[in-house]
């Protein structure tokens, strides 16, 4: 990691940039974009970036006629609506006549098609729901039944998907969520579909895995909020579990499955781990980062008192034998500060995005950044933290984030009753530092071969993992690198005074 820091120090002594964490004034209006769709509540819950830099956002829009509907929006890289997508850049869908439909998560297939995931509730039955769009934002009628798939995780229960991830090597669609009996009794689930939308019966024979609570007897409400898939098909996931009848009894929940859907007993002996974050007993995870060594970070909120939560970041080691708290933040005393999205930039720094809520009528976007050793990154915002509001609106919350190839950070959520997006300047070590001597890699993500293009006369390269550890160093022959030996995850290629991020999947 010393090499990365020295390079950053050298470049920052030559070039002058906006402070890390400041709004990127080239995006939207002064770094912000607000989109109003209908006269009700519009919320963005999830974001993904296309390889061409365009921005896909998914969530819900509320109409007085159709109620809550799926929404998917595509923005150009400058924050303007992409008029070539759907209807003027915006796709909305009432999955059942008059049903309440919410898309909590989005992912993009290798062919550019878009998967939206959440639930559809017609008032009598709440089912898990998937929708697939073409790359132009048109309903893909070759998927499921006329472009949509409904799944009863457990018959007679209320089901919803919280996260969707596509295994790019196989095209399989993996989702995590919950199946509820009542508001105090539910079971966490992970489900795998084929690319056609059919349940994958090679996964636990039914395509569905109902996860154990690992907490003994009792009534529990537990849910999967995020997951990651390794190139070998293993699935790591996080969420939270709450035993009803006890005061403030939620804990972080983690698990790992084999590619066939069985619990991976090499992780925490039974595949499942439940962890108290060291606060006062109400701790929840909403996001995760899978490391190349199979350890993974879990992030969310830690409960301190009836009025205060803090940003919390923890780490499960590869075997699930230890769980360590790594970082915690608060934006103001007595605020409810919760992480909903995480990412790693090209310098290995960890970005945390969520909300800081003072009251039901006062909240802000909240961002924080830590170094790879989990210390506060004081170069980011004020003491490692940034808050953002939009106009005169007093309610603003962020639910997801993405990091661009130039390390700029995009956070999405809502302001007032509208979808809200903000873009922030990221690490000063970026492609902007080399306006004449450029380097690029493709395809990114990649599964086997990474091609390098540059006029730097590159002869030697070094690959680092997301924790800044050197993985390999060798001479570059031709313009390609075989990365098939790497585990699925985020890596950084370094040559001379340049570092660029790539993803192995």
Buried (B, 14 or more C-beta within 10 A) or exposed (E): BEEBBEBBEEBBEEBEBEEBBBBBEEBBEEBBBBBEBBEBBBBBBBBBBBEEEBBBBBBBBBBEEBBBBBBBBBBBBEBEBBEEBBEEBBBBBBBBEEBBBBBBBBBBBBEEBBBBBBBBBBEEBBBBBBBBBBBBBEBBEEBBEEBBBBBBBBEEBBBBBBBBBBBBBBBBBBBBBBBBBEEEBBBBBBBBBBBEBEBBEEBBEEBBBBBBBBBEEEBBBBBBBBBBBBBEBBBBBBBBBBBEEEEEBBBBBBBBBBBEBEBBEBBBEEBBBBBBBBBBBBBBBBBBBBBBBBBBBBBBBBBBEEEBBBBBBBBBBBEBEEBEBBBBBBBEEEBBBBBBBBBBBBBBBBBBBBBBBBEEEEBBBBBBBBBBEBEBBEBBBEEBBBBBBBEEBBBBBBBBBBBBBBBBBBBBBBBBBBBBBBBBBBBBBBBEBBEEEEBEBEBBBBBBEBBBEBEBEBEEBBBBBBBBBEBEEEEBEEEEBEBEEBBBBBBBBBBBBBBBBBBBB
